[in-house]
Amino acid sequence: RPSASLGGDGGGGGIMMDQFICSPSTVRAGQDIELIYALPSFTHHKYDWIGLFDRLQDNSKKYVQFKWRKAIAGKVVFAAPKKAGVYEARLFRGGNRKKYYHAVLTSNPVVVVE
């Protein structure tokens, strides 16, 4: 799965890179995990969605939580799961049933502690 990170041209302007970043990198169960995204290279579809997954989970239908992506850029907030472990957010494109469960971007890992 491709991942996206903060980017740019290093000069304070110019090229806007895709961003798909979870923070903080370590949380306690029940605390907020914020995902900030800016995805100029991905046209928005009303059925795009973002799921929070156990990092070891390969089945895209077994998300912990999900939210609809409502715009090219924005923020979604997930409650950290009760089970300690390493989690990640994944972006899925809507509009094509065959690819609806194929992640196109993966965030940085988030460690949930008890």
JOFEN-V687342 format. One record per residue. N is the residue number from 0. PSI is psi in radians with two decimals (* if undefined). NEAR is the number of other C-alpha atoms within 10 Angstrom. Layout:
n: {N;N}
psi: {PSI;PSI}
near: {NEAR;NEAR}
//
This chain:
n: {0;1;2;3;4;5;6;7;8;9;10;11;12;13;14;15;16;17;18;19;20;21;22;23;24;25;26;27;28;29;30;31;32;33;34;35;36;37;38;39;40;41;42;43;44;45;46;47;48;49;50;51;52;53;54;55;56;57;58;59;60;61;62;63;64;65;66;67;68;69;70;71;72;73;74;75;76;77;78;79;80;81;82;83;84;85;86;87;88;89;90;91;92;93;94;95;96;97;98;99;100;101;102;103;104;105;106;107;108;109;110;111;112;113}
psi: {2.29;2.65;2.73;2.58;3.01;2.43;-3.06;-3.01;0.04;-0.12;0.18;0.18;-2.97;-2.23;2.27;2.08;2.77;2.47;2.39;1.38;2.21;2.51;2.68;3.02;-0.30;2.28;2.82;2.69;2.34;-0.33;2.87;2.43;2.10;2.31;2.05;2.27;2.51;1.98;1.19;-0.40;-0.06;1.96;2.56;2.40;2.48;-0.28;0.27;2.49;2.76;2.21;2.59;2.23;2.60;2.32;-0.47;-0.09;2.02;-0.32;1.93;-0.15;-0.10;1.00;2.75;-0.77;2.81;2.76;2.60;2.43;2.11;-0.12;3.08;-0.60;2.62;-2.82;2.43;2.62;2.24;2.57;2.26;2.35;2.77;-0.49;2.17;2.57;-2.96;2.25;2.87;2.72;2.57;2.42;2.32;2.41;2.37;3.11;-0.23;1.79;-0.61;-0.48;0.13;-0.46;0.49;1.94;2.33;-0.31;2.60;2.41;3.11;2.75;2.62;2.21;2.17;2.19;2.73;*}
near: {10;9;16;19;16;12;11;14;10;8;7;7;8;9;11;14;16;21;21;24;24;25;16;14;15;16;19;17;18;15;16;16;24;18;22;17;23;20;18;13;10;11;10;16;15;12;15;18;19;22;22;25;24;20;17;10;13;10;10;15;12;12;16;16;14;17;14;16;23;15;15;15;15;13;15;17;15;19;16;24;23;13;13;15;16;16;23;20;29;25;24;21;23;19;11;9;9;8;12;16;16;17;19;15;18;24;24;18;20;22;18;21;16;11}
//
